[in-house]
Amino acid sequence: MSDIPQICDYEGSNYRTDFWEGHGRDYEDQVERSVLRRWLPPKGKRVLEIGAGFGRLTNEFKGFQQVVVLDYSFSQLQYAREHYGDAGFVYVAADAYNLPFQVGVFDAATMIRVIHHFANVPLVLQGIRRTLAPRAMFILEYANKRNLKAMLRYALRQQDWNPYTLDPVEFVKLNFDFHPQYIEQALNQNGFHTQKRVPVSYLRLGLLKKTLPTSVLVALDSVLQKTGLLYSPSIFTLNQTDNSGTDQTALDDIFACPKTGAPLVRVGNLMVNEQAGVRYEIRDGIYIFKDLD
Ligand SMILES: C[S@@+](CC[C@H](N)C(=O)[O-])C[C@H]1O[C@@H](n2cnc3c(N)ncnc32)[C@H](O)[C@@H]1O
C-alpha cells in the first residue's frame, strides 16, 4: 500500500458549485456529453464510472442495467445518490488505484476529467483493465499537454515546460497534462486498443464563450472534432480491451477486497469475507473501501 501514489482528495469540496454551476461551462459540459452519447452503446450490462464526482455525467449511462458510480470522495457520492437514487445505481467510495471489484465484472468503464490527478497512469490503467471483461469498452478523457495555448506560450518563451515531450507535466501539485502519444502507449501496454481519439473543447476561451451562444460553440466543436487534430486542451479516447481475461459481467456479487482480492458478500451493512478476515462498511447506501472518520 505504501507505494500507492498520493490522491487528490475532493472530500468535502464544493466542486459542483465552485467549478460547474454558474461558472459559464455549459459549452464544456455539452461537448463532453455529445462524445459520450455518440460512443456509449444504447444498452449494456454494467458500467463503471470512475471518479464520477457529484454525478455530473452519470445520467448519460442510463442505457446500462447497472451503473457503478465510484469516487474517492464520500461527500461527492452522497450528493450523487441524493440526485439519482438507488434504482440501477451503486455508489462506491474507493481509490481508483485499488479498485474493490472482482475481475471482468464490467462491460464498460469511463474516466472523464480524472486521470489528470494520477501520478502513476500505468498503475491505474492496469487496475481498470482487470475489472473489465474481454472486448469491453473504456472511454478515457485526459488533459492534453500539446494544446495550442501551451504551444504558443512555449514558442513565446512564456512557459518553461515543453509541450512536445512525452513525459507528463505536473503544472500544479497532483494536476497533470499528458502528451497524446504517452496516453496511447500507456493504454496499449495495459491491455487496451485505442479505436478513436477526438479533440474536444478547442473553443474554451472566455471571449468566445461570452460572444457566441453555447449551441453555436457546440456545433463548431463537433466540426473540429472531425478534424482529428489533437491540439485541443481535452482529448477523448475510445478503447477496447483485448481478448484476454474472464467475462464475469453476469456475476451479482461484484465486490472484492481491494487489498487481498478476496470476494466479498453482503451481510447487513457490511461487505465481508470471513475466511480472509476482511470487512467493509456500507454507510448511507454507499459502499466504503477507504478510511472514514
Ligand atoms: C475534476 S473531478 C471530475 C468529476 C467528474 N468525472 C466530472 O467530470 O464532473 C475529479 C474527481 O476524481 C476523483 N478522484 C481523484 N482521485 C481519485 C482516486 N484516486 N480514486 C477515485 N477518485 C478519485 C475526485 O474525488 C473527483 O471527484
Ligand as a Chemical Component Dictionary entry (heavy atoms), coordinates in Angstrom:
data_LIG
# 
_chem_comp.id                   LIG 
_chem_comp.type                 NON-POLYMER 
_chem_comp.pdbx_formal_charge   0 
_chem_comp.three_letter_code    LIG 
# 
loop_
_chem_comp_atom.comp_id 
_chem_comp_atom.atom_id 
_chem_comp_atom.alt_atom_id 
_chem_comp_atom.type_symbol 
_chem_comp_atom.charge 
_chem_comp_atom.model_Cartn_x 
_chem_comp_atom.model_Cartn_y 
_chem_comp_atom.model_Cartn_z 
_chem_comp_atom.pdbx_ordinal 
LIG C1  C1  C 0  -12.355 17.027 -11.659 1  
LIG S1  S1  S 1  -13.399 15.890 -10.802 2  
LIG C2  C2  C 0  -14.304 15.159 -12.133 3  
LIG C3  C3  C 0  -15.622 14.586 -11.736 4  
LIG C4  C4  C 0  -16.488 14.056 -12.898 5  
LIG N1  N1  N 0  -15.822 12.989 -13.618 6  
LIG C5  C5  C 0  -16.845 15.169 -13.828 7  
LIG O1  O1  O 0  -16.309 15.212 -14.953 8  
LIG O2  O2  O -1 -17.647 16.012 -13.448 9  
LIG C6  C6  C 0  -12.224 14.636 -10.383 10 
LIG C7  C7  C 0  -12.817 13.527 -9.483  11 
LIG O3  O3  O 0  -11.858 12.482 -9.389  12 
LIG C8  C8  C 0  -11.905 11.951 -8.081  13 
LIG N2  N2  N 0  -10.644 11.276 -7.776  14 
LIG C9  C9  C 0  -9.401  11.822 -7.736  15 
LIG N3  N3  N 0  -8.505  10.887 -7.410  16 
LIG C10 C10 C 0  -9.193  9.718  -7.236  17 
LIG C11 C11 C 0  -8.808  8.397  -6.878  18 
LIG N4  N4  N 0  -7.542  8.071  -6.628  19 
LIG N5  N5  N 0  -9.771  7.467  -6.815  20 
LIG C12 C12 C 0  -11.084 7.766  -7.059  21 
LIG N6  N6  N 0  -11.496 9.008  -7.384  22 
LIG C13 C13 C 0  -10.556 9.970  -7.469  23 
LIG C14 C14 C 0  -12.147 13.171 -7.208  24 
LIG O4  O4  O 0  -12.672 12.820 -5.937  25 
LIG C15 C15 C 0  -13.115 13.999 -8.067  26 
LIG O5  O5  O 0  -14.450 13.746 -7.733  27 
# 
loop_
_chem_comp_bond.comp_id 
_chem_comp_bond.atom_id_1 
_chem_comp_bond.atom_id_2 
_chem_comp_bond.value_order 
_chem_comp_bond.pdbx_ordinal 
LIG C1  S1  SING 1  
LIG S1  C2  SING 2  
LIG S1  C6  SING 3  
LIG C2  C3  SING 4  
LIG C3  C4  SING 5  
LIG C4  N1  SING 6  
LIG C4  C5  SING 7  
LIG C5  O1  DOUB 8  
LIG C5  O2  SING 9  
LIG C6  C7  SING 10 
LIG C7  O3  SING 11 
LIG C7  C15 SING 12 
LIG O3  C8  SING 13 
LIG C8  N2  SING 14 
LIG C8  C14 SING 15 
LIG N2  C9  SING 16 
LIG N2  C13 SING 17 
LIG C9  N3  DOUB 18 
LIG N3  C10 SING 19 
LIG C10 C11 SING 20 
LIG C10 C13 DOUB 21 
LIG C11 N4  SING 22 
LIG C11 N5  DOUB 23 
LIG N5  C12 SING 24 
LIG C12 N6  DOUB 25 
LIG N6  C13 SING 26 
LIG C14 O4  SING 27 
LIG C14 C15 SING 28 
LIG C15 O5  SING 29 
# 
